[in-house]
Amino acid sequence: MTTGRRVLFQHGFQLHQRVRYIPHHAHGNAKHPDCENGTVSRFGSDGVFVKFDRHIRLHGFDAASPMLCRAGDLVAIERL
């Protein structure tokens, strides 16, 4: 879904949705210590850009750098 040129929903996630990144080596364990929480900031053709909480705490949301993640490595936090 788009509004003008802005994509609001893609790869199964919504813009500004809270998500948890689960690295491959965690084997789907959302409680693994290397998992990180963040917020969907935009979408790319190869995945979802997430601004992680640790970057937001340091730099603020607008200045935090988004990281490209595979959609398969993300879960919506409300589903945990």
C-alpha positions, 0 to 999 in steps of 0.5 A, spaced: 500 500 500 502 506 498 500 514 499 503 518 494 510 515 493 511 513 501 510 505 502 506 504 508 506 496 508 511 491 504 514 484 506 509 483 511 511 489 515 508 496 516 512 502 516 513 504 524 512 497 526 516 495 532 520 488 530 525 484 533 531 482 529 533 474 530 540 473 527 540 466 523 545 463 528 539 464 533 535 459 529 529 462 530 530 463 538 527 470 539 530 470 546 537 469 544 541 475 547 543 477 540 536 479 538 535 486 537 528 490 537 527 496 533 522 500 528 521 499 521 523 506 518 522 504 510 522 498 505 527 496 500 527 491 494 531 486 498 528 487 505 526 492 510 530 498 513 530 498 521 532 503 526 534 499 532 533 501 539 540 502 541 542 507 535 535 511 537 538 511 544 544 514 542 542 519 536 535 520 536 530 517 531 531 521 525 539 521 526 539 513 527 542 509 521 537 504 518 539 497 517 537 493 511 534 486 514 531 480 511 524 480 512 525 473 514 529 475 520 524 479 523 518 478 527 513 483 529 514 484 537 506 484 538 507 476 536 512 474 541 
